[in-house]
Amino acid sequence: MSTVLVAKSRTNGKRSQLTDIRTQGNFPAVVYGYRVENTPISVNSADFLKTMREVGRNGVISLDLEGKKVSVILHEYQEDPLKKDIVHADFLAVDLTQEIEANVRVEVSEDAEGVKSGGVLQILLHELSVTAVPDKIPEVLQIDISNLNIGESVTVGDIRGNFACTINHEDDDPIANIQPPRTEEEDPDGGVREEDPPENSNDDKAEGEDV
């Protein structure tokens, strides 16, 4: 069963109205998509954060818009860079029987054999585009790289089929690899080479100069 999030319709986007919405602990949003016209709404900030903790970033939410239930996912959101408050969100209404595309965060284990040997983990794809019915889109793609050694990589082809969704990338696209340990270049003499003094230094006496 989808988690219910209550929303209220709003009539316009005047600055004064948006200020009132935020003052009351809410934020402006919009819902659109499957069988839903583009509708401005407002959502309670605390209820939204609680809902997202329950369903995850790509989870299906039952949006209660004044008594009408709409299955939605969070499509995009904007966050205040300082306060970290949600200032606006877009909810996409979905058909639970139809596949959609979504970006899913990638997580890899950092206890790879190559890392234990001093190698450096490099993540090349932090998100992957996937296709699935809405309630089968994972919140995160957990990838096991524990057996990865220095100089080796994990590609999309290595994980294809591990999840209940279609990954929309080429098989040879690298997700992460283990780089050799970083070393500082040293002078062959084991120290810092001093620069040769410039020619015609002021310390040299020109031929024939009086003493």
Backbone torsions as a table, in degrees:
resi	resn	phi	psi	omega
1	MET	NA	134.8	-179.3
2	SER	-72.5	147.4	175.5
3	THR	-74.0	136.2	-176.1
4	VAL	-90.6	133.1	174.3
5	LEU	-125.5	123.5	-177.6
6	VAL	-83.0	135.8	177.1
7	ALA	-131.1	155.7	177.1
8	LYS	-123.6	141.2	177.4
9	SER	-74.1	151.1	175.6
10	ARG	-129.6	151.6	-169.0
11	THR	-89.1	-32.4	-177.1
12	ASN	-153.0	179.7	-177.0
13	GLY	-114.2	30.2	179.3
14	LYS	-63.0	146.2	-177.4
15	ARG	-57.9	-39.1	-178.7
16	SER	-64.0	-38.7	179.7
17	GLN	-68.9	-41.2	179.6
18	LEU	-64.0	-37.2	176.7
19	THR	-63.4	-43.3	178.3
20	ASP	-62.3	-41.5	-179.9
21	ILE	-59.1	-46.9	-177.2
22	ARG	-71.5	-34.6	178.3
23	THR	-62.0	-31.0	-178.5
24	GLN	-86.7	9.6	177.9
25	GLY	84.7	17.0	179.7
26	ASN	-114.6	177.3	171.8
27	PHE	-142.5	150.7	179.3
28	PRO	-74.5	149.7	179.4
29	ALA	-152.8	178.8	176.5
30	VAL	-144.3	145.5	176.5
31	VAL	-124.0	138.3	-179.1
32	TYR	-157.7	169.7	176.9
33	GLY	125.7	-138.0	-172.7
34	TYR	-60.3	112.9	176.9
35	ARG	57.7	25.0	179.7
36	VAL	-133.4	125.7	174.0
37	GLU	-73.4	158.0	178.3
38	ASN	-60.2	111.6	-171.5
39	THR	-124.9	118.4	174.8
40	PRO	-70.2	134.8	-178.9
41	ILE	-139.1	171.8	170.3
42	SER	-130.5	147.8	-175.7
43	VAL	-134.0	142.0	176.8
44	ASN	-70.0	129.3	-174.7
45	SER	-62.4	-45.5	-178.5
46	ALA	-65.1	-42.0	178.7
47	ASP	-64.4	-38.3	179.4
48	PHE	-63.3	-47.9	-179.4
49	LEU	-62.6	-39.9	177.7
50	LYS	-62.8	-42.6	179.7
51	THR	-63.1	-43.5	-178.5
52	MET	-66.4	-33.0	175.9
53	ARG	-66.0	-32.0	-177.8
54	GLU	-78.9	-42.6	-172.0
55	VAL	-100.9	-19.4	-176.9
56	GLY	86.8	171.0	-173.7
57	ARG	-60.3	-36.6	-176.8
58	ASN	-108.2	15.0	-177.5
59	GLY	-73.7	157.2	177.9
60	VAL	-84.3	131.9	-179.9
61	ILE	-116.2	139.4	173.0
62	SER	-92.6	101.5	-177.6
63	LEU	-83.5	118.2	179.6
64	ASP	-93.7	98.6	-178.9
65	LEU	-100.0	88.2	179.1
66	GLU	53.2	48.1	175.5
67	GLY	97.7	-17.1	178.9
68	LYS	-97.1	123.6	-178.5
69	LYS	-91.3	128.3	179.6
70	VAL	-129.1	128.9	176.5
71	SER	-78.9	121.2	-176.4
72	VAL	-135.3	162.7	166.4
73	ILE	-125.9	155.1	176.7
74	LEU	-74.1	115.7	-177.5
75	HIS	-86.9	-55.3	178.6
76	GLU	-144.1	158.0	173.6
77	TYR	-151.2	155.9	177.6
78	GLN	-117.4	138.4	-175.2
79	GLU	-123.8	139.0	174.6
80	ASP	-64.9	123.7	-174.3
81	PRO	-65.8	-23.0	-178.9
82	LEU	-97.5	-52.1	-177.1
83	LYS	-82.3	-18.1	-177.8
84	LYS	65.7	19.1	175.9
85	ASP	-81.6	148.2	173.7
86	ILE	-74.4	126.0	-178.7
87	VAL	-106.7	-19.0	176.9
88	HIS	-166.9	152.0	179.0
89	ALA	-147.5	149.8	173.4
90	ASP	-113.5	126.2	176.6
91	PHE	-108.6	130.4	-179.7
92	LEU	-101.6	117.5	175.5
93	ALA	-72.7	134.6	-173.6
94	VAL	-128.8	155.3	170.4
95	ASP	-94.0	116.5	-174.2
96	LEU	-64.2	-11.8	179.9
97	THR	-98.8	-5.5	-176.8
98	GLN	-110.4	137.6	179.9
99	GLU	-71.3	147.4	175.5
100	ILE	-135.0	165.3	175.8
101	GLU	-98.5	146.7	177.6
102	ALA	-154.5	153.9	174.7
103	ASN	-94.5	131.0	-176.8
104	VAL	-121.8	133.8	-178.7
105	ARG	-67.0	142.9	179.1
106	VAL	-101.4	134.4	172.6
107	GLU	-126.7	131.2	177.3
108	VAL	-122.0	148.6	176.9
109	SER	-71.6	145.2	-178.0
110	GLU	-102.6	12.7	-179.8
111	ASP	-101.4	34.7	180.0
112	ALA	-65.5	150.4	178.8
113	GLU	-56.7	-39.4	-179.2
114	GLY	-65.6	-34.2	177.4
115	VAL	-69.4	-39.5	178.1
116	LYS	-62.6	-28.2	-179.9
117	SER	-87.0	4.9	178.1
118	GLY	104.5	-1.2	179.8
119	GLY	-72.1	167.8	-177.2
120	VAL	-114.6	123.5	178.5
121	LEU	-74.8	128.5	177.3
122	GLN	-122.4	118.2	178.2
123	ILE	-96.2	121.2	-175.6
124	LEU	-97.6	-29.7	177.8
125	LEU	-124.9	109.8	-179.9
126	HIS	-85.7	-17.0	176.5
127	GLU	-138.7	151.8	174.0
128	LEU	-126.2	140.0	174.2
129	SER	-82.1	130.5	-179.5
130	VAL	-130.9	161.8	175.6
131	THR	-127.2	131.3	178.3
132	ALA	-169.3	168.0	171.1
133	VAL	-66.1	151.1	-170.4
134	PRO	-51.9	-40.9	-176.1
135	ASP	-83.3	5.6	176.2
136	LYS	-111.9	4.1	178.0
137	ILE	-79.6	120.3	-177.5
138	PRO	-72.8	154.6	176.1
139	GLU	-73.5	-34.1	-178.6
140	VAL	-149.7	150.2	175.4
141	LEU	-103.3	106.0	179.2
142	GLN	-85.1	122.1	-176.5
143	ILE	-119.2	124.3	-179.4
144	ASP	-85.8	117.7	177.8
145	ILE	-121.2	24.8	-174.8
146	SER	-59.9	-28.5	-178.3
147	ASN	-93.4	5.7	-177.0
148	LEU	-77.6	128.2	179.7
149	ASN	-104.2	171.3	179.4
150	ILE	-58.0	132.0	-179.0
151	GLY	88.6	-3.6	-179.5
152	GLU	-104.0	161.5	-179.0
153	SER	-140.6	162.4	172.5
154	VAL	-113.8	132.0	-177.1
155	THR	-113.7	171.6	177.6
156	VAL	-59.5	-38.9	179.6
157	GLY	-61.1	-29.2	-179.5
158	ASP	-70.0	-25.1	-175.6
159	ILE	-111.3	-6.0	-178.6
160	ARG	-60.8	131.8	-178.7
161	GLY	95.7	-7.5	179.6
162	ASN	-83.5	-11.3	-174.9
163	PHE	-129.7	157.6	-178.0
164	ALA	-85.3	50.2	179.1
165	CYS	-158.5	162.1	176.8
166	THR	-92.9	129.1	179.7
167	ILE	-93.8	122.7	-172.5
168	ASN	-90.8	54.7	178.6
169	HIS	-138.9	161.9	176.6
170	GLU	-72.2	151.0	-178.1
171	ASP	-60.3	-33.7	-175.9
172	ASP	-89.0	6.5	176.0
173	ASP	-69.1	120.6	-179.2
174	PRO	-77.0	137.4	178.3
175	ILE	-97.7	-43.7	179.8
176	ALA	-156.1	156.5	175.2
177	ASN	-146.9	171.4	177.9
178	ILE	-113.9	114.1	179.9
179	GLN	-86.3	151.7	175.1
180	PRO	-59.8	158.2	178.6
181	PRO	-58.4	144.0	178.1
182	ARG	-80.9	132.8	178.0
183	THR	-127.5	145.7	178.0
184	GLU	-84.6	138.8	177.7
185	GLU	-72.6	132.2	-179.5
186	GLU	-113.2	153.4	174.6
187	ASP	-68.0	139.3	-178.9
188	PRO	-54.6	-29.3	-179.4
189	ASP	-84.5	-0.6	178.5
190	GLY	82.8	10.8	-179.5
191	GLY	-148.2	-166.3	179.9
192	VAL	-96.1	126.6	179.9
193	ARG	-78.5	130.6	177.2
194	GLU	-80.2	145.9	179.4
195	GLU	-74.6	143.7	175.6
196	ASP	-67.6	143.0	178.4
197	PRO	-64.3	147.0	-179.1
198	PRO	-66.1	151.2	177.6
199	GLU	-64.7	152.8	-179.9
200	ASN	56.1	44.7	178.5
201	SER	-62.5	152.3	178.7
202	ASN	-63.3	-20.9	179.9
203	ASP	-75.5	-18.2	179.8
204	ASP	-84.9	138.5	178.2
205	LYS	-87.1	128.9	176.9
206	ALA	-68.6	147.6	-176.7
207	GLU	-60.9	130.5	177.6
208	GLY	85.1	3.6	-178.4
209	GLU	-75.3	137.1	179.1
210	ASP	-68.5	144.8	176.9
211	VAL	-96.0	NA	NA
